[in-house]
Amino acid sequence: LHAIVDQEYREKIQNNHTATHILHWVLENRLGKHIKQAGSVVDAERLRFDFTHHKALTKDEIHLIEDEVNKKIRLNAPVDSYELLYEDVQKRGDIKQFFGDKYDERVRVIDMDFSKELCGGTHTGRSGDIGYFRIIKESSIASGIRRIEAVTGKGAELLSRHSEELIDKASEKIKSQPQKLMERLQALLEEN
């Protein structure tokens, strides 16, 4: 048997997984210590992060979160992993662990200096490998539980490009320059 890892596929998963850790850290530091992970999905296409919070995020909060995550990405911090005895981790307040989860005697820590978390998954070598982060959607999935869906790297670039193309097409359709789109739409609405 000869197994080969699809490196491009794995890198996309690594980008999304490391971005999930950064997102968790940003949410906790921007919205409050009441933020706790309530589930997540990481694959090659996107990331999904469920967390405890009492209200919907505003557009300004979403932009702030995106900005903070991208700022941490641009730091290009090393993403280190090492093992510790779980008994020692329980005595430390700087390593995020999920109560209710079962851990072995030895546990793996993912450490980006500003964020330390128990995790057994695959990650980037540096935060900068992620490239770019964009939130696609924020929603409620249960009382007191919010969900963020996001993309990284090429997926985030494509999302931005798609938005730009949509503005260009709408501007072309109503015979306006993109920077004057809102003025032209308002004039059309008043006219009709």
C-alpha positions, 0 to 999 in steps of 0.5 A: 500500500502506498498512501499520498497526502493531497497537499493542496487539500490538506493546506486548505483544511489547515488554513481553516482549522488555524483560522478557527482557533484565531476566530475563537480567540478574537470572539472571546477577547472582543465580545467577552469571556462568556464566549465558549465553543459550542461546536465546529466543522473544518473542511477544505471549503470553509469553517463553521464555528458555533459559540455561546452568545446572547444576541446577533452580531452587528455588521460593525462587530462582524467587520471588527472580528474580520479585521482582528482575525486578519490582523493576527494572520498578518502577524505571521506568528509561528503555530507551534504544537507540543505535548504536555501531561493533561494533569499539568494543563489543568493547573494552567489558565492560559491553555484553552480546554473544553470541559466535558471532553475526554483527554488522554494522559498526554495532550497536544497543545496548539500554541500561537503565543496569543492563543493556546488550545488543546487540539489534535488536528492539522494546522498551518506552520505560521498564521500567515499561511492562512492568507485572508479570512472572510465571514460569509454568514452569522446566524442563530442555531439555538437559544444563546448559540450563534454560528459563524461560517467563514472562508480563508485563503483562495476562498476568501479571495473568490468571495471578495471578487464575486462581490466586486463583480456583482457591484460592477454588473449592477452598475453596468445594468443601471448605467452608473459608475460603481462608486456612484451606484448608491446615488444612482439607485436612490435616484431610480427609486425616487423616480419610480 
